[in-house]
Amino acid sequence: MSIPILVTGGAGYIGAHTCKALKNTGFLPVTFDNLSLGHRDFVRWGPLVEADISDPAAVAAACAKHKVQAAMHFAAFAAVEESMREPRKYYQNNVVGTLRLLDGLQSAGVNKILVSSSCAVYGAPKSQPINESTETNPVNPYGLTKLVMERILSDFAKAYGLQWSALRYFNACGADADGEIGEKRSEETHLIPRALMAIQGYIRDFKVYGTAFPTPDGTAVRDYIHVADLADAHVTAMRSLLASGTTGPINLGTGRGYSVKQVIEEIANVTGHRIPLIAGEPRPGDPPVLIADASLARDRFSIVPTRSDLATIIDSAWRWHQRAHPRLNT
C-alpha cells in the first residue's frame, strides 16, 4: 500500500519532480500548494490540496483526510536577489509559514518532516568544498531564513520529539527526462533557463552577473545537480527518516564546480547557439564560489548523482524548453 506524504510546494519545480519520484517508488504524494508559484498542470502523481502553509487547520485537515505519515516541505521563496530587496516577504513565508506548517502537522500527529534547505546557509566560506560542519554564516536573507528553519526543527526535535532532515541543495537544474516538467517561472532568475530562453528569444537582457569574482575566469562558480538526482535523493532521505528518524542536514551536490562562462560554453555545445557574453554587475548576496562536499550523502545514504554532468543537465533542460515554448523554437 502506498505511503501518503504531504508535499508542500509540490506544484513547483523541485517539488513536482519529487512527487513523480515518490509515486514511482511506492509513495502517494499529496501536493499542498497555494499555486502562487506552482502550476496546476504539474500535479499529476497524486491529489492536490490547494491551500497555504500559513493555515494550520488546512494542513491538519489534509493530513487527516489522506492519512499522511510524513511531510516534505518545498514551499519557500528562493530568489537571493529578491530576498535582499524584500526580506520581510522571505521571513514571513519561509520562517513564519514554516512555524504554522509545523503547528498543523503537530495537530495532526505527524512528527516527521524532510525540508528543502540550501547551500546559502553557509554564506561565502573561504575554503571549498563545503561540508556539513562548515560554519553557517548566510550573506543574504534567503540563506538566513533557511538556517532559521533548520534551527526551528532542531529545537522542535528537543522539545516535541519532531524527527527531521534538511537537504542543503547546491544548484538545482535540468528537467525531467520524459519532458513532463521543467523550470517554469513567471520571472526566471537562474542561469541555465535564462540562457536557453535568451536563445529562444524570450529574454533580451541576458547578462553575466559579475566578471571580477576571485575565480579562474572571473565569473561565479557553482556546483550543479540535476533535479532528477535531487528528487531521487529526497526519496532515499524520506525512507531513512521513516525508518530511523532524524538525520539533520545533508549536502546535495556533486563536488564539482563550473563557472558561469563554462556553463555558457557548454550551452553553446549542446544547443548549437552561442550567446553573447554581456557583463553585468554582480547581484547583491551572491558568493563567488559554492561547491559541495557530498561525501555524507554518498557514504551514509548511498546518494550518488547519476545525471549531473553538465551536458546531460543542459540537454534535458533544452529539450524541455523547446517543448514548453514551441512557438519560439529555433
C-alpha positions, 0 to 999 in steps of 0.5 A, spaced: 500 500 500 502 506 498 505 511 503 501 518 503 506 524 504 504 531 504 508 535 499 508 542 500 510 546 494 509 540 490 506 544 484 513 547 483 519 545 480 523 541 485 517 539 488 513 536 482 519 532 480 519 529 487 512 527 487 513 523 480 519 520 484 515 518 490 509 515 486 514 511 482 517 508 488 511 506 492 509 513 495 502 517 494 504 524 494 499 529 496 501 536 493 499 542 498 500 548 494 497 555 494 499 555 486 502 562 487 508 559 484 506 552 482 502 550 476 496 546 476 498 542 470 504 539 474 500 535 479 499 529 476 502 523 481 497 524 486 491 529 489 492 536 490 490 540 496 490 547 494 491 551 500 497 555 504 502 553 509 500 559 513 493 555 515 494 550 520 487 547 520 488 546 512 494 542 513 491 538 519 485 537 515 489 534 509 493 530 513 487 527 516 483 526 510 489 522 506 492 519 512 499 522 511 505 519 515 510 524 513 511 531 510 516 534 505 516 541 505 518 545 498 514 551 499 519 557 500 521 563 496 528 562 493 530 568 489 537 571 493 536 577 489 529 578 491 530 576 498 535 582 499 530 587 496 524 584 500 526 580 506 520 581 510 516 577 504 522 571 505 521 571 513 514 571 513 513 565 508 519 561 509 520 562 517 513 564 519 509 559 514 514 554 516 512 555 524 504 554 522 506 548 517 509 545 523 503 547 528 498 543 523 502 537 522 503 537 530 495 537 530 495 532 526 500 527 529 505 527 524 512 528 527 516 527 521 518 532 516 524 532 510 525 540 508 528 543 502 534 547 505 540 550 501 547 551 500 546 559 502 546 557 509 553 557 509 554 564 506 561 565 502 566 560 506 573 561 504 575 554 503 571 549 498 568 544 498 563 545 503 561 540 508 556 539 513 560 542 519 562 548 515 560 554 519 553 557 517 554 564 516 548 566 510 550 573 506 543 574 504 536 573 507 534 567 503 540 563 506 538 566 513 531 564 513 533 557 511 538 556 517 532 559 521 528 553 519 533 548 520 534 551 527 526 551 528 526 543 527 532 542 531 529 545 537 522 542 535 526 535 535 528 537 543 522 539 545 516 535 541 520 529 539 519 532 531 524 527 527 527 531 521 532 532 515 534 538 511 537 537 504 542 543 503 541 543 495 547 546 491 544 548 484 538 545 482 537 544 474 535 540 468 528 537 467 525 531 467 527 526 462 520 524 459 519 532 458 513 532 463 516 538 467 521 543 467 523 550 470 517 554 469 517 561 472 513 567 471 520 571 472 526 566 471 532 568 475 537 562 474 542 561 469 541 555 465 533 557 463 535 564 462 540 562 457 536 557 453 530 562 453 535 568 451 536 563 445 529 562 444 528 569 444 524 570 450 529 574 454 533 580 451 537 582 457 541 576 458 547 578 462 553 575 466 552 577 473 559 579 475 566 578 471 571 580 477 569 574 482 576 571 485 575 565 480 579 562 474 575 566 469 572 571 473 565 569 473 561 565 479 562 558 480 557 553 482 556 546 483 550 543 479 545 537 480 540 535 476 533 535 479 532 528 477 538 526 482 535 531 487 528 528 487 531 521 487 535 523 493 529 526 497 526 519 496 532 515 499 532 521 505 524 520 506 525 512 507 531 513 512 527 518 516 521 513 516 525 508 518 530 511 523 528 518 524 532 524 524 538 525 520 539 533 520 542 536 514 545 533 508 549 536 502 546 535 495 551 536 490 556 533 486 563 536 488 564 539 482 564 546 480 563 550 473 563 557 472 558 561 469 562 562 462 563 554 462 556 553 463 555 558 457 560 554 453 557 548 454 550 551 452 553 553 446 555 545 445 549 542 446 544 547 443 548 549 437 547 557 439 552 561 442 550 567 446 553 573 447 557 574 453 554 581 456 557 583 463 553 585 468 554 587 475 554 582 480 547 581 484 547 583 491 548 576 496 551 572 491 558 568 493 563 567 488 564 560 489 559 554 492 561 547 491 559 541 495 562 536 499 557 530 498 561 525 501 555 524 507 550 523 502 554 518 498 557 514 504 551 514 509 545 514 504 548 511 498 546 518 494 550 518 488 548 523 482 547 519 476 545 525 471 549 531 473 554 532 468 553 538 465 551 536 458 546 531 460 543 537 465 543 542 459 540 537 454 534 535 458 533 542 460 533 544 452 529 539 450 524 541 455 524 548 453 523 547 446 517 543 448 514 548 453 515 554 448 514 551 441 512 557 438 519 560 439 523 554 437 529 555 433 
